[in-house]
Amino acid sequence: MRKGLSRALVLVQVVALVAVAGVVALALVTTSNALAASPPPSPAAVDPVDAGDLPVDFVNALPTIAGGTSTPRLPIDLPDPAVAGRAVDDRLVFAHYFPPNPISLDNEPPDSDYYARNYLNPHGEEDKHVRVGGLQRDRPLPRDPLADPQWEVADLETEIRTAKDAGIDGFSLNIITLRETPNSQSPVAGNMMTAAQNVGGFPIMLMADMTGELGDVDPTRFVDELSRYTGSPAVFRLADGRLVISAFAAEERDVDWWSQVIAIFAERGETVALVPTFLDPVAHMDAFAPISYAMGDWGGRNPAFVPVTDTGPTSAAALIRRAHDLGVRWMQPIAVQDARPRMSIYDEAANSTTLRQNWQAAVQQDADWVQIVTWNDYSEGTQIAPSVHNGYALLDLSSYFLSVYKTGRAPEILRDTIYLSHRTQFHDARPAFTSADPMLPRAGGTPSRDTIEVLVFATAPAVVRVDAGGRQYECAVTAGVGTCTFPLQVGSIAATMTRDDRVVAEVTSPYPVQEVPAVQDLQYVFRSSRSS
C-alpha cells in the first residue's frame, strides 16, 4: 500500500516551491497524525520542484484586459483580440487535426463502436495492440448514432464549432494518405473542407504528413493531390491570397524537392507560402528559410524540453529568435502531454506544467503563430479536444492561455475556477494486464512523479483543500492564477476552493487512483469545477 508524505517532507516541499519558483499560490500543506507517521515514498514521487519551473504564473505580471464574449464555462469571458490591435495574420492559433481519431469511426453506439471494440480493448484489432494493452487510453466524447447519412461531415462540423467557440482560429489538417487509398482516413480532408465551408470562419491549413504516403510521391503528384482541396473557400490563405502549404516532418524531402513543389504550384497560378514543421529544426532552418514564409517544430512534451528561457539552440527562445533573424515567422508548438502505448514511451508532463510553459514561451518569446499539438491524436495522448477522461477541461485551459497569447494581456478573472489533474495510477504501478512492452519515460526528460495539481483561477484570496484517498491537504492562494501540488494517494480525489468559509468552486475527479490498475495509463486526467 502506498503511503503519503510525512509532515516534515511536506513542509520542505513548500519551502522549496517558495524559494525556487517565487510562488504566487503558496502551498501551506497540512497532514493528519496518521500521515505524519507514514514512511516517505521515493524522491521522484515527492519533489515536484525537480519537474520544471513550477508554477509558471507569468500571466499575473501582465496588464489585464476585459472580456467580450460571455463564456460561463471559463473563469473569464473571451476577449476580442482586435482590442489589442493585432493584425489579420498575427497571433493565429491552429490545432493539429489527426484524421484517424474523429468523433466516431463507424456511427455505432459508443459502448460497442470501433473505439470500444478495437482501440480501448487490449485485444482489439485481433490482438494487434495486445503487447501494449491497447492502442489508446482515452477517446472523444461519445454520442449516439446519427440518422444523417452524412454523419462524418456532421461530426466534423461539431468539432469545428467546438474549436471555434474556444477561440481557436483553424485546424492544421494532417493529410496522411492519398485520396484514393481505401481507408477511413482518405475522405477526411474532403469532408473537412465541406464542413468548414458549412460552418464558415474557420480556415483549414493543409499540412502534408511527409512520413506517410505523400512523402513517397514526386513533386507533381504531390501538387496534384493537394490541389484537390485548394479550390475550397475554407482552405487557409494569407490576407494577400497566398496559399499556405505546411508539412509535418518537412525535412523528409530536401529543399530542391520543395522548390519544385512551389514552382509547379506557380505554373498552375498559385503562389505558395510554405510553412515547414520540423522534427529537427536546428539542422534544417537555415536551408529552408529562403523558400519559407514561416516554420515551426513539433516541440517538447515535458517541462525539461520546453524551457521558458534561452537554454540552448533547441529552446523556444533560441528557435524563435533564429527564425526571425532568418526573416521568417515562427509557429510555436503547444502540447499538454504525451503518452504512447504503441511506442512504449511517455513524457512526464508534470500535471499542467508542460502546457503552461509552452504557452509562456509563445507569449514571452513573441511567436507569430501557434500550433496546438494536437486536437485529437489519442494514440499519443496529446489531445485537447473534449474527451471521456478530460471532459472540456483541456480545451477550456487552452481558451484561457490562447487569449493571453492573442492579446498579450491577462483576461480578467470573473469566476472562481479550479482545474484538478492527476494520474489514475502511480507511474511505477504494476497493472493487472501486464504489457510486454510497457511505457518508459523519455530519456533526458523530466523525472517521473506522482502528484495531484490544482490549477487555480481566483477572483480574490482563497484556500484550496484537497481530499486524496481520505487524506486532507490545503493550500492558500492569492487572487490570480496559481497552482497547488500534493502527493498522489490511492482512492478518490476531490478539491474545493473556499473563501470566508464559503465554497466558491469544487470538483471531484470521476477517476479514482488505483493501486493495481487494469492497464498502464500514464496520461494525466483533467477536470474543471465549471464543466463536466
C-alpha positions in Angstrom: 0.0 0.0 0.0 1.3 3.5 -0.9 1.9 5.9 1.9 1.8 9.7 2.0 4.4 12.3 2.8 5.5 12.9 6.3 4.7 16.4 7.7 8.4 17.2 7.6 8.7 16.3 4.0 5.6 18.3 3.0 6.9 21.4 4.7 10.3 21.0 3.0 8.4 20.8 -0.3 6.5 24.0 0.4 9.7 25.9 1.3 11.4 24.7 -1.9 8.5 25.8 -4.0 8.5 29.3 -2.5 12.3 29.7 -2.8 12.7 28.3 -6.3 9.6 29.5 -8.1 8.6 32.7 -6.4 5.2 31.0 -5.9 2.1 33.1 -6.4 0.0 30.3 -4.8 1.7 29.4 -1.6 1.4 25.8 -0.7 0.5 25.5 3.0 0.0 21.8 3.3 -1.1 20.0 6.5 -1.5 16.3 7.3 -3.1 14.1 9.9 -1.1 12.5 12.7 -1.5 9.1 11.0 0.0 10.5 7.8 2.9 12.1 9.7 3.9 8.6 10.9 4.0 7.2 7.4 7.3 6.4 5.7 8.1 8.6 2.8 7.9 7.4 -0.8 10.8 7.6 -3.3 12.3 11.1 -4.0 10.8 11.1 -7.6 7.3 10.9 -6.1 8.0 13.6 -3.5 9.6 16.6 -5.1 7.7 18.3 -7.9 10.3 21.1 -8.0 12.6 18.8 -10.0 9.9 18.6 -12.7 10.4 22.1 -14.1 9.7 25.7 -13.3 6.7 25.2 -11.1 4.5 27.0 -11.1 4.7 29.3 -14.2 2.2 32.0 -13.3 3.6 34.6 -15.7 0.2 35.9 -16.5 -0.1 37.6 -13.1 2.5 40.1 -14.1 0.7 41.1 -17.3 -1.8 44.0 -17.6 -5.4 42.9 -17.6 -8.0 43.0 -20.4 -11.7 43.0 -20.1 -13.7 40.1 -21.6 -16.0 40.3 -24.6 -17.9 37.1 -25.4 -19.7 35.6 -22.3 -18.3 32.2 -21.6 -19.8 30.8 -18.4 -17.7 27.5 -18.7 -14.5 29.5 -18.3 -13.1 31.7 -15.5 -13.0 34.5 -18.0 -15.0 36.0 -20.8 -13.1 35.6 -24.0 -11.6 38.9 -25.1 -11.6 40.2 -28.6 -8.0 40.1 -29.9 -8.8 43.2 -32.0 -8.9 45.2 -28.8 -5.1 44.7 -28.6 -4.6 45.9 -32.2 -3.5 42.6 -33.7 -3.1 42.4 -37.5 -5.1 39.9 -39.5 -2.2 37.4 -39.9 -0.8 37.9 -36.4 -1.2 35.6 -33.4 -3.1 32.9 -35.1 -3.8 29.7 -33.2 -4.2 26.4 -35.1 -5.0 23.0 -33.7 -3.5 19.9 -35.4 -6.2 17.6 -36.6 -5.4 13.9 -36.8 -7.8 12.1 -39.2 -7.6 8.6 -37.6 -9.5 9.9 -34.5 -12.7 11.6 -35.4 -15.7 11.7 -33.0 -16.9 8.4 -34.4 -15.3 5.9 -36.7 -18.5 3.9 -37.6 -21.5 5.7 -36.2 -22.3 2.8 -33.8 -23.4 3.0 -30.1 -20.4 4.1 -28.1 -20.4 1.0 -25.8 -19.8 -1.2 -28.9 -18.3 1.1 -31.5 -14.9 0.8 -33.1 -13.2 2.7 -30.3 -14.6 0.4 -27.6 -14.0 -2.8 -29.5 -10.6 -2.2 -31.1 -8.7 0.8 -29.7 -9.5 0.7 -26.0 -9.7 -3.0 -25.7 -6.3 -4.6 -25.2 -7.4 -7.5 -27.5 -8.8 -5.2 -30.2 -8.0 -5.4 -33.9 -7.3 -9.1 -33.5 -4.7 -8.6 -30.7 -2.7 -6.1 -32.8 -2.1 -4.0 -29.7 -2.1 -6.7 -27.1 1.6 -6.2 -26.3 0.9 -2.7 -25.0 -2.6 -3.1 -23.5 -4.5 -1.5 -26.3 -3.8 1.4 -28.8 -5.5 4.2 -26.7 -6.5 5.1 -23.2 -8.9 7.9 -24.0 -11.5 8.6 -26.7 -13.6 11.6 -28.0 -16.7 12.3 -26.0 -19.2 9.8 -27.4 -22.5 10.4 -29.0 -25.5 8.3 -30.0 -25.7 7.1 -33.6 -26.8 9.8 -36.1 -29.5 9.3 -38.7 -27.8 11.7 -41.0 -26.2 9.8 -43.9 -23.5 12.5 -44.0 -22.6 11.8 -40.3 -18.9 12.2 -41.0 -19.4 15.7 -42.2 -21.8 16.4 -39.3 -19.2 15.3 -36.8 -16.5 17.5 -38.3 -18.9 20.4 -38.2 -19.4 19.7 -34.5 -15.6 19.7 -33.9 -15.1 22.8 -35.9 -17.8 24.7 -33.9 -16.3 23.4 -30.7 -12.8 24.6 -31.6 -14.0 27.9 -33.0 -16.1 28.7 -29.8 -12.9 28.0 -27.8 -11.1 30.8 -29.7 -9.0 28.5 -32.0 -8.6 30.1 -35.4 -8.4 26.9 -37.6 -7.2 23.4 -38.0 -3.9 22.3 -39.4 -5.1 19.2 -41.1 -2.7 16.3 -41.2 -3.1 14.7 -44.7 -1.6 11.2 -44.2 -2.9 9.2 -47.2 -3.6 9.7 -50.9 -7.3 10.4 -51.7 -7.8 7.1 -53.5 -6.3 4.9 -50.7 -9.1 2.7 -49.4 -9.2 3.5 -45.7 -11.2 5.6 -43.2 -8.6 8.5 -43.3 -8.6 9.2 -47.1 -12.0 11.0 -47.2 -11.4 13.2 -44.2 -9.7 16.1 -46.0 -12.5 16.5 -48.5 -15.1 16.2 -45.7 -13.2 18.7 -43.6 -13.3 21.3 -46.4 -17.1 20.7 -46.8 -17.7 21.0 -43.0 -15.5 24.1 -42.6 -17.3 25.8 -45.6 -20.7 24.9 -44.0 -19.6 26.4 -40.6 -17.7 29.4 -42.0 -14.9 31.5 -40.5 -12.6 28.6 -39.7 -9.7 28.1 -42.2 -8.1 24.7 -42.8 -4.3 24.7 -43.2 -3.2 21.9 -45.4 -0.4 20.0 -43.6 1.1 17.1 -45.6 2.4 14.3 -43.4 5.8 13.6 -45.0 6.1 10.3 -43.0 3.1 9.0 -44.8 2.1 8.4 -48.4 2.5 12.0 -49.5 6.2 11.7 -48.6 6.7 9.0 -51.1 5.4 10.7 -54.3 7.2 13.1 -56.7 6.5 16.8 -56.7 4.0 16.7 -59.5 1.9 14.0 -57.8 2.2 15.9 -54.5 0.8 19.1 -56.1 -1.9 17.1 -57.8 -3.0 15.6 -54.5 -3.2 18.9 -52.6 -4.8 20.7 -55.5 -7.9 18.6 -54.8 -8.6 20.9 -51.8 -7.2 24.3 -52.9 -10.3 25.4 -54.6 -12.3 25.3 -51.4 -13.1 28.6 -49.8 -12.2 27.0 -46.5 -8.6 26.4 -47.3 -6.2 28.7 -45.4 -4.7 31.6 -47.3 -2.9 34.7 -46.2 -4.5 38.1 -46.4 -2.8 38.6 -49.7 -4.2 35.4 -51.2 -1.2 33.2 -51.0 -2.0 29.5 -50.4 -0.5 28.2 -47.2 1.1 24.7 -47.5 2.5 23.2 -44.4 4.2 19.9 -43.8 4.9 17.6 -40.8 8.5 16.3 -40.9 9.2 18.6 -43.9 12.9 17.6 -43.8 11.9 14.1 -45.1 12.3 15.9 -48.5 15.1 18.3 -49.3 14.9 22.0 -50.3 15.2 21.2 -54.0 12.2 18.9 -53.8 10.1 21.6 -52.1 11.3 24.2 -54.5 9.9 22.1 -57.3 6.6 21.9 -55.5 6.4 25.7 -55.2 7.3 26.1 -58.9 4.7 23.6 -60.1 2.0 25.4 -58.0 3.2 28.7 -59.5 2.8 27.3 -63.1 -0.8 26.5 -62.1 -1.4 30.0 -60.9 -0.9 29.5 -57.1 1.6 31.4 -55.1 2.6 29.3 -52.1 3.5 30.4 -48.6 5.4 27.3 -47.3 5.3 26.6 -43.6 7.5 23.5 -42.8 7.2 21.9 -39.4 10.5 20.1 -38.5 11.3 17.3 -36.2 14.9 18.6 -36.1 14.7 22.4 -36.6 18.3 23.2 -35.8 19.6 21.1 -38.6 17.2 22.5 -41.3 16.1 26.0 -40.6 18.9 27.8 -42.5 18.4 25.7 -45.6 14.6 26.1 -45.7 14.4 29.8 -44.8 14.8 31.1 -48.4 11.7 29.2 -49.6 9.6 29.5 -46.4 7.1 32.1 -45.2 7.1 30.6 -41.7 8.3 27.5 -39.9 7.9 25.6 -36.7 8.8 22.4 -34.9 6.9 19.5 -33.2 8.2 20.6 -29.8 8.7 19.0 -26.4 6.2 17.3 -24.2 7.8 17.6 -20.8 9.0 20.6 -18.8 12.7 19.8 -19.3 12.2 20.0 -23.1 10.2 23.2 -23.1 12.3 25.7 -21.1 10.9 29.2 -20.8 14.3 30.9 -21.1 17.1 30.5 -23.7 18.9 27.4 -22.5 20.4 26.4 -25.8 19.8 26.1 -29.6 16.7 23.9 -29.2 14.9 26.2 -26.7 11.8 28.1 -27.9 13.6 31.4 -27.3 16.5 30.4 -29.5 14.4 28.9 -32.2 12.1 31.9 -32.4 15.0 34.4 -32.5 16.7 32.3 -35.1 13.6 32.2 -37.3 13.1 36.0 -37.1 16.8 36.6 -37.8 16.3 34.5 -41.0 13.4 36.7 -42.0 10.6 34.1 -41.4 7.8 33.7 -39.0 7.6 31.1 -36.3 4.8 28.7 -35.4 5.3 27.6 -31.8 4.1 24.1 -30.9 1.9 23.8 -27.8 1.4 20.4 -26.1 0.0 19.3 -22.8 1.3 15.8 -22.5 2.4 12.7 -24.5 1.9 9.0 -23.6 2.3 6.4 -26.4 1.4 2.8 -25.6 2.2 1.6 -29.1 5.7 3.2 -28.9 6.3 2.2 -25.2 7.2 5.7 -24.2 5.8 8.6 -22.3 6.8 12.1 -21.3 6.4 13.3 -17.7 4.2 16.3 -18.2 4.2 17.3 -14.5 0.4 17.9 -14.5 -0.2 21.2 -16.3 3.4 22.4 -16.2 4.2 21.4 -19.8 1.1 23.2 -21.1 1.8 26.4 -19.1 5.5 26.5 -20.0 4.7 26.1 -23.7 2.2 29.0 -23.6 4.7 31.1 -21.6 7.3 30.6 -24.3 4.9 31.5 -27.0 3.8 34.7 -25.2 7.2 35.9 -23.9 9.3 35.0 -26.9 6.9 36.6 -29.4 5.9 33.6 -31.5 4.0 34.6 -34.6 1.6 31.7 -34.8 0.8 28.7 -32.5 0.0 25.1 -33.4 -1.6 23.1 -30.6 -0.3 19.5 -31.0 -2.8 18.0 -31.0 -6.5 18.4 -31.2 -7.2 14.7 -31.3 -4.3 12.3 -31.5 -5.5 9.8 -28.9 -2.9 7.2 -29.8 -0.2 9.6 -28.5 -2.3 11.1 -25.7 -1.7 14.6 -26.9 -5.4 15.6 -27.4 -7.1 18.7 -26.0 -10.5 18.0 -27.7 -13.4 17.2 -25.4 -12.8 13.6 -24.3 -14.1 10.9 -21.9 -11.1 11.4 -19.5 -10.8 15.1 -19.6 -14.2 16.5 -20.4 -13.7 20.1 -21.6 -11.0 20.9 -19.1 -8.0 20.9 -21.5 -9.9 22.9 -24.2 -11.0 25.4 -21.5 -7.5 25.9 -20.3 -6.3 26.3 -23.9 -9.0 29.0 -24.3 -7.6 31.0 -21.4 -3.9 30.8 -22.5 -4.6 31.4 -26.1 -6.5 34.6 -25.0 -3.3 35.7 -23.2 -1.2 34.9 -26.3 -3.5 36.7 -28.7 -3.9 39.9 -26.7 -0.6 40.0 -24.7 -2.7 40.6 -21.6 -4.3 38.6 -18.8 -8.0 38.3 -19.2 -9.9 39.5 -16.1 -10.9 36.5 -13.9 -14.6 36.8 -13.3 -15.5 33.3 -12.0 -13.6 31.3 -9.4 -12.5 28.1 -11.1 -10.2 25.2 -10.3 -8.7 22.6 -12.6 -7.8 19.3 -11.0 -5.3 17.0 -12.6 -3.8 13.7 -11.6 -2.9 10.2 -12.9 -5.2 7.3 -12.2 -2.2 5.2 -11.1 1.4 5.6 -9.8 4.0 5.9 -12.5 5.6 2.6 -11.5 2.3 0.7 -10.8 2.0 -2.9 -12.0 -1.3 -3.2 -13.9 -3.4 -6.3 -13.9 -3.0 -6.6 -17.6 0.8 -6.8 -18.0 2.2 -5.1 -21.1 5.0 -6.9 -22.8 6.4 -3.5 -23.8 5.4 -1.1 -21.0 5.8 2.7 -21.5 9.0 4.1 -20.1 9.9 7.7 -19.5 11.6 9.6 -22.4 15.4 9.7 -22.0 16.7 13.0 -20.8 13.3 14.3 -19.9 11.6 15.4 -16.7 11.8 12.6 -14.0 8.6 10.8 -13.3 6.5 12.0 -10.4 3.2 11.2 -8.7 1.3 14.3 -7.9 -2.1 16.0 -7.7 -2.3 19.5 -9.0 -4.9 22.1 -8.5 -4.6 25.0 -11.0 -6.4 27.9 -9.6 -8.2 30.9 -11.1 -9.2 33.0 -8.1 -11.1 36.3 -8.1 -9.7 37.0 -4.6 -7.5 35.2 -2.0 -8.9 31.8 -1.0 -8.0 28.4 0.4 -7.8 25.3 -1.7 -8.5 21.9 0.0 -7.9 18.5 -1.4 -9.2 15.2 -0.2 -6.9 12.5 -1.7 -8.0 9.0 -0.7 -9.2 10.3 2.7 -6.0 12.4 3.4 -6.5 16.1 3.7 -4.4 18.9 2.3 -4.8 22.6 2.0 -3.1 25.5 0.2 -3.5 29.3 0.4 -3.8 31.2 -2.9 -3.8 34.8 -3.8 -6.0 36.4 -6.4 -5.0 35.5 -10.0 -3.6 32.3 -11.4 -1.7 29.8 -9.1 -1.0 26.2 -8.5 -1.1 23.8 -5.5 0.6 20.4 -5.8 0.1 17.5 -3.4 1.2 13.8 -3.2 -0.9 11.3 -5.1 -2.8 8.8 -3.0 -4.9 5.7 -3.7 -8.6 6.5 -3.7 -10.9 9.2 -4.9 -9.6 12.8 -5.5 -11.7 15.9 -4.8 -10.8 19.6 -4.5 -12.6 22.7 -3.2 -11.8 26.4 -3.1 -13.2 28.3 -0.2 -13.4 32.0 0.8 -14.8 33.3 4.1 -15.9 29.8 4.9 -17.9 29.5 1.7 -17.2 27.0 -1.1 -16.8 29.0 -4.3 -15.5 26.2 -6.5 -15.4 22.4 -6.2 -14.7 19.4 -8.4 -14.5 15.6 -7.8 -12.5 13.5 -10.3 -14.6 10.7 -11.7 -11.4 8.6 -11.9 -10.1 7.2 -8.5 -6.4 6.4 -8.2 -5.9 2.6 -8.3 -3.0 0.7 -6.7 -3.5 -2.1 -9.3 -4.9 -0.5 -12.4 -6.4 -2.5 -15.3 -3.8 -1.4 -17.8 -0.8 1.0 -17.8 -2.1 4.5 -18.4 0.3 7.4 -17.8 -1.8 10.2 -19.1 -3.0 12.8 -16.6 -6.7 13.3 -16.3 -8.0 16.9 -16.0 -11.3 18.1 -14.6 -12.8 21.5 -14.2 -15.1 22.9 -11.5 -17.1 24.6 -14.2 -17.6 21.9 -16.8 -18.0 18.2 -16.9 
